[in-house]
Amino acid sequence: MIICTKKMDYPLGTQCQRVQNQVMKVNAEKERASLRCMKALASRGCVDAVSQQMASHPQYLESFLRTQHYILHMDGPLPLQYRHYIAIMAAARHHCGYLVSLHSAHFLRVGGDPLWLQGLEAVPPRLQHLDQLNKVLAHQPWLTAHSHIQALLKTGEQCWSLAELVQAVVLLAHCHSLCSFVFGSGTDTDPVPLPRAPNGTPPGYCLCDAANGNVSVPQPLTSPSEHTTRRRVSVVCRIRLNMTSELFHNRSLPETTVACLFTLLSLSFSWQSLDSSCEMVCLKERIQKSQEEKERRGEHLLYTQTLQHTDVEDEEEMTYSADPSRFITDPEFGYQEFARREEDHFQVFRVQDYSWEDHGFSLVNRLYSDIGHLLDDRFRSVTALPSSHGPDLKRATWNYIHCMLGIRYDDYDYGEVNQLLEKELKLYIKSVACYPDATKTPLCPLPWAPLKPSERIHVNLLIMEARLQAELLYALRAITQYMIA
């Protein structure tokens, strides 16, 4: 007779349960990454290359997308056209063609004047005045001074308000640091597929209008003809099919997310007033054929087959190309080695005197509501990411980047930087953080050959967030000096 009690310990069973829990946790993380990609897909019409790279760290990706969406699309003092044009100006300082093209297309979609894309000389003077601060923050942030803030906030027709300037500063720092990630991950070489945005689009133009077929100035509300209805349904089906095909083409996403995709797509286009049953039948038929084709011929052939059967009509996708150099003044101005000197304009920035936690967070959150919490969540998320190399190396990487930008921590032993960071790794970090410009400086590869892709992305995320915080500290300190002067 065998008596089993609940209190008896079974080591083998406990170990199996532990392994099972770990597997479930890993699967949950993968599924969460897939859902993040699908949310980005549903909101944009495609999974952009940056989100694909960050998807290996779903908790951070969620924080990043939330912050970026808030800066570019939610309530704020700056109009949408200004936000995307400031992003263009910031990305152009590092010749980041990927981001310049991306925001140029967004700029047109929200009703921006196409003439502005000819260069800085075509924009209003208040945007031209921002160029000096943009240049300094991008390359030598330690030069950011009270005078830069005063010049922008001076009285006059073309002056900035304090709230507008804070949002502009957050945008500049966000895009400068994102250039580092794009450069480090090799994303700048990828095309930027976006729906066509014709010249002269109205201020209310957006991706929803493109899905409805409204690619020109809206006409008076009348009953659409049968041809127009058929055309609009075809466009919506094509967009949804392209979104589905992109997920299938992404090898990192599990096939179990296809069912969730139907729900997300339906919700993302719930505002649609057309014949939903017709388009959903069309979509389901195409997806069923795509799945069968995938089983027979493989993912790559499926993607090609899907695009061949897509009804492109007049709204084919395009890559908006914009030359970054037209948005740059003083192209020779760039990063220079920061060295401690006796001159006043080269004083070291000591975190003990002005830190993000004690000073920057409260100021930016007061002048630009809620952005402080979003940025703080990004900083916490990236430092909380698991790493096989331990927290000491992450802290050494973060402090090394700040040191190159003139920021020092009195309570940190900088001898650890040389002990923990190999010479090749330091060269990589420096090139990505300080001069992320593929047209000028070849990027040194990461020295850790066996490094997993997720760990490589982790290094680039650390570089991006450390640089973002450094620029914000310099800009917010200058704003604080202006306010108390």
C-alpha positions as CSV (number, residue, x, y, z in Angstrom):
1,M,0.0,0.0,0.0
2,I,1.4,3.4,-1.1
3,I,0.3,6.5,0.9
4,C,0.8,9.8,-0.9
5,T,0.4,13.1,1.0
6,K,0.4,16.6,-0.3
7,K,3.3,17.4,1.9
8,M,5.6,14.8,0.4
9,D,8.4,16.3,-1.7
10,Y,9.1,14.9,-5.2
11,P,12.3,16.5,-6.5
12,L,11.8,15.2,-10.0
13,G,8.3,16.4,-10.2
14,T,9.3,19.8,-8.8
15,Q,12.1,20.1,-11.4
16,C,9.7,19.2,-14.2
17,Q,7.2,21.8,-13.0
18,R,10.0,24.4,-12.8
19,V,11.0,23.6,-16.4
20,Q,7.4,23.8,-17.5
21,N,7.0,27.2,-15.9
22,Q,10.1,28.5,-17.6
23,V,8.9,27.2,-21.0
24,M,5.5,28.9,-20.4
25,K,7.2,32.1,-19.4
26,V,9.4,32.1,-22.6
27,N,6.3,31.4,-24.8
28,A,4.4,34.2,-23.1
29,E,7.3,36.6,-23.8
30,K,7.3,35.5,-27.4
31,E,3.6,35.9,-27.7
32,R,3.8,39.4,-26.1
33,A,6.4,40.4,-28.6
34,S,4.2,39.2,-31.4
35,L,1.3,41.2,-30.1
36,R,3.4,44.4,-29.9
37,C,4.4,43.9,-33.5
38,M,0.8,43.4,-34.5
39,K,-0.3,46.6,-32.6
40,A,2.4,48.5,-34.4
41,L,1.2,46.8,-37.6
42,A,-2.4,47.7,-37.1
43,S,-1.6,51.4,-36.4
44,R,0.9,52.0,-39.2
45,G,-0.1,49.5,-41.9
46,C,3.3,47.8,-41.7
47,V,5.8,46.6,-39.1
48,D,8.6,49.2,-39.3
49,A,12.2,48.0,-39.2
50,V,12.9,49.6,-35.8
51,S,9.9,47.8,-34.1
52,Q,11.1,44.5,-35.6
53,Q,14.5,45.0,-34.1
54,M,13.1,45.9,-30.7
55,A,10.6,43.1,-30.6
56,S,13.1,40.8,-28.9
57,H,12.6,42.9,-25.8
58,P,8.8,43.3,-25.6
59,Q,8.7,45.2,-22.3
60,Y,11.0,47.8,-23.6
61,L,9.2,48.0,-27.0
62,E,5.9,48.7,-25.3
63,S,7.5,51.6,-23.4
64,F,9.2,52.9,-26.5
65,L,6.1,52.8,-28.7
66,R,4.0,54.5,-26.0
67,T,6.5,57.3,-25.7
68,Q,7.0,57.8,-29.4
69,H,3.2,57.8,-30.1
70,Y,2.7,60.4,-27.3
71,I,5.4,62.7,-28.6
72,L,4.3,62.5,-32.3
73,H,0.5,62.1,-32.2
74,M,-1.0,63.0,-28.8
75,D,-2.0,66.3,-27.2
76,G,0.8,68.8,-27.1
77,P,1.6,72.5,-27.9
78,L,3.2,71.8,-31.3
79,P,1.1,71.1,-34.4
80,L,1.7,67.7,-36.1
81,Q,3.4,69.3,-39.1
82,Y,6.0,70.9,-36.8
83,R,6.6,67.7,-34.9
84,H,7.5,65.7,-38.0
85,Y,9.5,68.5,-39.5
86,I,11.5,68.8,-36.2
87,A,12.1,65.0,-36.4
88,I,13.4,65.5,-40.0
89,M,15.8,68.2,-38.8
90,A,17.1,66.0,-36.0
91,A,17.6,62.9,-38.2
92,A,19.3,65.0,-40.9
93,R,22.1,66.0,-38.5
94,H,23.3,62.4,-38.7
95,H,22.3,61.8,-42.3
96,C,19.8,59.2,-41.3
97,G,18.0,58.6,-44.5
98,Y,15.6,56.1,-43.0
99,L,14.1,58.5,-40.4
100,V,14.2,61.5,-42.8
101,S,12.2,59.6,-45.4
102,L,9.8,58.2,-42.8
103,H,9.0,61.6,-41.2
104,S,8.9,63.4,-44.6
105,A,6.1,61.0,-45.7
106,H,4.3,61.5,-42.3
107,F,4.8,65.3,-42.7
108,L,2.9,65.3,-46.0
109,R,0.2,63.0,-44.6
110,V,-0.7,65.4,-41.8
111,G,-1.0,68.3,-44.2
112,G,2.5,69.7,-44.2
113,D,3.5,72.1,-47.0
114,P,5.5,70.2,-49.6
115,L,7.6,73.3,-50.2
116,W,9.1,72.9,-46.7
117,L,10.8,69.7,-47.9
118,Q,13.0,71.7,-50.2
119,G,15.1,72.7,-47.3
120,L,15.4,74.9,-44.2
121,E,15.3,78.1,-46.2
122,A,11.7,77.3,-47.1
123,V,10.3,76.9,-43.5
124,P,9.1,79.6,-41.2
125,P,11.8,81.6,-39.3
126,R,10.9,80.0,-35.9
127,L,11.9,76.6,-37.2
128,Q,15.0,78.0,-38.7
129,H,15.9,79.4,-35.3
130,L,15.7,76.0,-33.8
131,D,18.5,74.7,-36.0
132,Q,21.3,76.1,-33.8
133,L,19.9,74.2,-30.7
134,N,19.4,71.1,-32.9
135,K,23.1,71.2,-34.1
136,V,24.5,71.6,-30.6
137,L,22.4,68.9,-29.0
138,A,23.2,66.5,-31.8
139,H,27.0,66.8,-31.7
140,Q,28.3,68.7,-28.7
141,P,25.5,68.8,-26.1
142,W,27.8,70.2,-23.4
143,L,27.7,73.5,-25.4
144,T,24.0,73.9,-24.8
145,A,23.7,77.2,-22.8
146,H,21.2,79.6,-21.4
147,S,21.8,81.8,-24.5
148,H,20.3,79.2,-26.8
149,I,17.1,79.1,-24.8
150,Q,16.9,82.8,-24.5
151,A,17.3,83.3,-28.2
152,L,14.3,81.1,-28.9
153,L,12.0,82.5,-26.2
154,K,12.7,86.1,-26.8
155,T,9.6,88.3,-27.5
156,G,8.5,88.6,-31.1
157,E,6.2,87.1,-33.7
158,Q,8.5,84.2,-34.4
159,C,9.3,83.3,-30.8
160,W,8.7,80.0,-29.1
161,S,6.6,79.4,-25.9
162,L,8.3,77.5,-23.1
163,A,5.9,74.6,-23.5
164,E,6.6,74.4,-27.3
165,L,10.3,74.5,-26.7
166,V,10.2,71.7,-24.2
167,Q,8.3,69.5,-26.6
168,A,10.7,70.4,-29.4
169,V,13.7,69.5,-27.1
170,V,12.2,66.1,-26.3
171,L,11.6,65.5,-30.0
172,L,15.2,66.4,-30.9
173,A,16.7,64.3,-28.2
174,H,14.4,61.3,-29.1
175,C,15.3,61.4,-32.8
176,H,19.0,62.0,-32.2
177,S,19.2,59.0,-30.0
178,L,17.0,56.9,-32.3
179,C,19.6,57.7,-35.1
180,S,22.1,55.9,-33.0
181,F,19.9,52.8,-32.7
182,V,19.1,52.9,-36.4
183,F,22.8,53.2,-37.2
184,G,23.9,50.5,-34.8
185,S,21.3,48.0,-35.9
186,G,21.8,48.5,-39.6
187,T,18.2,49.7,-40.1
188,D,19.2,52.7,-42.1
189,T,19.7,50.5,-45.1
190,D,16.1,49.2,-45.1
191,P,13.5,50.9,-47.4
192,V,10.6,52.8,-45.9
193,P,7.3,51.6,-47.5
194,L,4.6,54.1,-47.0
195,P,1.3,54.9,-48.7
196,R,1.5,57.7,-51.3
197,A,0.9,61.1,-49.9
198,P,0.3,63.5,-52.8
199,N,1.2,67.2,-52.7
200,G,-1.4,69.5,-51.3
201,T,-3.0,67.0,-49.0
202,P,-5.5,68.6,-46.6
203,P,-4.6,69.1,-42.9
204,G,-6.9,66.2,-41.9
205,Y,-5.2,63.6,-44.1
206,C,-4.0,60.5,-42.3
207,L,-3.6,56.7,-42.9
208,C,-7.3,56.3,-42.2
209,D,-8.0,58.5,-45.3
210,A,-5.6,56.4,-47.3
211,A,-7.5,53.3,-46.3
212,N,-10.8,54.9,-47.4
213,G,-9.4,55.8,-50.7
214,N,-9.4,59.5,-50.0
215,V,-6.0,60.3,-51.5
216,S,-7.1,63.7,-52.7
217,V,-9.0,66.6,-51.3
218,P,-12.3,65.2,-49.9
219,Q,-15.4,65.8,-52.0
220,P,-18.8,66.8,-50.7
221,L,-20.7,64.0,-48.9
222,T,-22.7,62.2,-51.6
223,S,-23.6,58.7,-52.4
224,P,-20.5,57.0,-53.9
225,S,-20.8,55.3,-57.2
226,E,-20.5,51.5,-57.5
227,H,-17.0,51.9,-59.0
228,T,-15.9,54.1,-56.1
229,T,-17.2,51.7,-53.5
230,R,-15.6,48.8,-55.2
231,R,-12.3,50.7,-55.4
232,R,-12.4,51.6,-51.8
233,V,-13.1,48.1,-50.7
234,S,-10.3,46.9,-52.8
235,V,-7.9,49.4,-51.3
236,V,-8.9,48.4,-47.7
237,C,-8.5,44.7,-48.6
238,R,-5.1,45.3,-50.1
239,I,-3.9,47.2,-47.0
240,R,-5.1,44.5,-44.7
241,L,-3.7,41.8,-46.9
242,N,-0.3,43.5,-47.0
243,M,-0.4,43.7,-43.2
244,T,-1.1,40.0,-42.9
245,S,1.6,39.2,-45.5
246,E,4.1,41.2,-43.5
247,L,3.4,39.1,-40.4
248,F,3.8,35.9,-42.4
249,H,7.0,37.1,-43.9
250,N,8.5,37.8,-40.5
251,R,10.0,34.5,-39.4
252,S,10.2,35.5,-35.8
253,L,6.4,35.5,-35.3
254,P,4.6,32.3,-34.4
255,E,1.7,31.2,-36.6
256,T,-0.6,31.0,-33.6
257,T,-1.0,34.8,-33.8
258,V,-3.0,34.6,-37.0
259,A,-6.3,34.3,-35.1
260,C,-5.4,37.4,-33.0
261,L,-4.6,39.3,-36.2
262,F,-8.2,39.0,-37.4
263,T,-9.4,40.7,-34.2
264,L,-6.8,43.4,-34.3
265,L,-7.5,44.2,-37.9
266,S,-11.2,44.4,-37.3
267,L,-10.7,46.7,-34.4
268,S,-8.2,48.9,-36.1
269,F,-10.7,49.6,-38.9
270,S,-13.9,49.6,-36.9
271,W,-14.6,53.1,-38.1
272,Q,-15.0,51.8,-41.6
273,S,-18.4,52.6,-43.1
274,L,-18.1,50.5,-46.2
275,D,-19.4,47.0,-46.8
276,S,-17.4,45.1,-44.2
277,S,-18.8,41.7,-45.0
278,C,-17.6,41.9,-48.5
279,E,-14.1,42.9,-47.6
280,M,-13.8,40.4,-44.8
281,V,-14.8,37.6,-47.1
282,C,-12.2,38.7,-49.6
283,L,-9.6,39.0,-46.9
284,K,-10.3,35.5,-45.4
285,E,-10.2,33.9,-48.8
286,R,-6.9,35.5,-49.6
287,I,-5.4,34.5,-46.2
288,Q,-6.6,30.9,-46.6
289,K,-5.0,30.7,-50.0
290,S,-1.8,32.3,-48.6
291,Q,-1.6,29.7,-45.8
292,E,-2.0,26.9,-48.3
293,E,0.6,28.4,-50.5
294,K,2.9,28.8,-47.5
295,E,2.7,25.1,-46.7
296,R,3.5,24.1,-50.3
297,R,6.1,26.6,-51.3
298,G,7.5,28.3,-48.2
299,E,7.3,31.8,-46.7
300,H,9.3,33.7,-49.2
301,L,7.3,32.5,-52.2
302,L,4.1,33.2,-50.2
303,Y,5.1,36.8,-49.8
304,T,5.9,37.2,-53.5
305,Q,2.6,35.5,-54.5
306,T,0.6,37.7,-52.2
307,L,2.0,40.9,-53.6
308,Q,1.5,39.7,-57.1
309,H,-2.3,39.2,-56.5
310,T,-2.7,42.5,-54.7
311,D,-4.9,45.0,-56.5
312,V,-2.6,48.1,-56.6
313,E,-4.7,50.4,-58.8
314,D,-3.6,54.0,-58.3
315,E,-2.6,53.8,-54.7
316,E,0.6,51.7,-54.9
317,E,3.1,51.9,-52.0
318,M,6.1,54.0,-52.4
319,T,9.3,54.9,-50.6
320,Y,9.6,58.6,-50.1
321,S,13.2,59.7,-50.7
322,A,14.5,62.9,-49.2
323,D,18.1,64.1,-49.2
324,P,19.1,64.8,-45.5
325,S,21.7,67.3,-46.6
326,R,19.0,69.9,-47.6
327,F,17.9,70.1,-43.9
328,I,21.5,70.8,-42.6
329,T,23.4,74.0,-42.0
330,D,27.1,74.0,-41.1
331,P,27.7,70.4,-42.1
332,E,31.3,70.5,-40.8
333,F,30.1,70.9,-37.3
334,G,30.3,67.5,-35.5
335,Y,31.4,65.6,-32.4
336,Q,34.7,66.6,-30.8
337,E,36.4,64.9,-28.0
338,F,35.2,66.2,-24.7
339,A,38.1,67.0,-22.3
340,R,38.1,68.5,-18.9
341,R,39.6,72.0,-19.1
342,E,39.7,75.1,-17.0
343,E,37.7,77.1,-19.5
344,D,34.2,77.9,-18.3
345,H,32.5,76.5,-21.4
346,F,34.1,73.1,-20.9
347,Q,33.1,72.5,-17.3
348,V,32.1,68.9,-16.4
349,F,28.4,68.2,-15.9
350,R,28.2,66.6,-12.5
351,V,25.1,64.5,-11.9
352,Q,25.2,65.3,-8.2
353,D,24.4,68.9,-9.1
354,Y,21.7,68.3,-11.7
355,S,20.2,64.8,-12.2
356,W,17.3,63.3,-14.1
357,E,15.7,61.9,-10.9
358,D,15.9,65.1,-8.8
359,H,15.6,67.9,-11.4
360,G,15.0,66.9,-15.0
361,F,12.0,64.6,-14.4
362,S,10.0,67.2,-12.5
363,L,10.8,70.0,-14.8
364,V,9.9,68.3,-18.1
365,N,6.8,66.7,-16.5
366,R,5.6,70.1,-15.4
367,L,6.1,71.8,-18.7
368,Y,5.0,68.9,-20.9
369,S,2.4,66.9,-19.1
370,D,3.1,63.2,-18.5
371,I,6.1,63.0,-20.7
372,G,8.4,62.7,-17.7
373,H,6.7,59.5,-16.6
374,L,6.9,58.0,-20.1
375,L,10.6,58.9,-20.4
376,D,11.4,57.6,-16.9
377,D,9.7,54.3,-17.8
378,R,11.9,54.0,-20.8
379,F,15.1,54.5,-18.7
380,R,13.9,52.0,-16.1
381,S,12.8,49.4,-18.8
382,V,16.2,49.4,-20.5
383,T,18.2,49.1,-17.3
384,A,15.9,46.3,-16.1
385,L,16.5,44.1,-19.2
386,P,18.2,40.8,-18.4
387,S,21.7,40.5,-19.5
388,S,24.2,37.6,-19.4
389,H,27.0,40.0,-18.7
390,G,25.6,41.3,-15.5
391,P,24.5,44.8,-14.1
392,D,28.1,46.0,-13.7
393,L,28.7,46.0,-17.5
394,K,25.4,47.8,-18.2
395,R,26.4,50.5,-15.7
396,A,29.8,50.8,-17.2
397,T,28.3,51.2,-20.7
398,W,25.9,53.8,-19.5
399,N,28.5,55.8,-17.5
400,Y,31.0,55.5,-20.4
401,I,28.6,57.1,-22.8
402,H,27.8,59.9,-20.4
403,C,31.5,60.5,-19.8
404,M,32.1,60.9,-23.5
405,L,29.4,63.6,-23.5
406,G,30.8,65.4,-20.5
407,I,28.7,63.9,-17.7
408,R,30.4,62.5,-14.6
409,Y,29.3,60.6,-11.5
410,D,31.3,61.3,-8.4
411,D,30.3,58.0,-6.8
412,Y,31.5,55.9,-9.6
413,D,35.0,54.3,-10.1
414,Y,35.7,54.9,-13.8
415,G,38.5,52.4,-13.6
416,E,35.7,49.8,-14.0
417,V,35.1,51.0,-17.5
418,N,38.5,49.9,-18.8
419,Q,38.2,46.7,-16.8
420,L,34.7,45.7,-18.1
421,L,34.7,47.1,-21.6
422,E,37.0,45.7,-24.2
423,K,38.8,48.2,-26.5
424,E,36.8,47.1,-29.5
425,L,33.5,47.4,-27.6
426,K,34.4,50.9,-26.5
427,L,35.1,51.9,-30.1
428,Y,31.7,50.5,-31.1
429,I,29.9,52.3,-28.3
430,K,31.6,55.6,-29.1
431,S,30.9,55.5,-32.8
432,V,27.2,54.6,-32.3
433,A,26.7,57.2,-29.5
434,C,28.8,60.1,-30.7
435,Y,28.8,60.1,-34.5
436,P,26.1,57.7,-35.9
437,D,26.7,58.7,-39.5
438,A,27.4,55.9,-41.9
439,T,28.4,58.3,-44.6
440,K,31.4,59.5,-42.6
441,T,32.5,56.8,-40.2
442,P,32.5,53.0,-40.8
443,L,30.9,51.1,-37.9
444,C,33.2,48.8,-35.9
445,P,31.4,45.4,-35.4
446,L,30.6,44.3,-31.9
447,P,33.6,42.3,-30.6
448,W,31.5,39.5,-29.0
449,A,31.2,37.0,-31.8
450,P,28.8,34.6,-30.0
451,L,26.5,37.4,-28.9
452,K,22.8,36.6,-29.5
453,P,20.8,39.0,-31.6
454,S,18.7,40.0,-28.6
455,E,21.9,40.9,-26.7
456,R,23.2,43.0,-29.6
457,I,19.9,44.9,-29.6
458,H,20.2,45.3,-25.9
459,V,23.6,47.0,-26.3
460,N,22.2,49.4,-28.9
461,L,19.2,50.1,-26.6
462,L,21.5,51.0,-23.8
463,I,23.4,53.4,-26.1
464,M,20.2,55.0,-27.3
465,E,18.7,55.6,-23.9
466,A,22.0,56.8,-22.3
467,R,22.4,59.4,-25.1
468,L,18.7,60.4,-24.8
469,Q,19.1,61.1,-21.1
470,A,22.4,63.0,-21.6
471,E,20.8,65.4,-24.2
472,L,17.8,65.9,-22.0
473,L,19.9,66.8,-19.0
474,Y,21.9,69.4,-20.9
475,A,18.8,71.0,-22.5
476,L,16.7,70.9,-19.3
477,R,19.5,72.4,-17.2
478,A,19.8,75.3,-19.7
479,I,16.0,75.8,-19.5
480,T,16.3,75.8,-15.7
481,Q,19.0,78.4,-15.8
482,Y,16.8,80.6,-18.1
483,M,13.9,80.3,-15.7
484,I,15.8,81.3,-12.6
485,A,17.8,84.1,-14.3
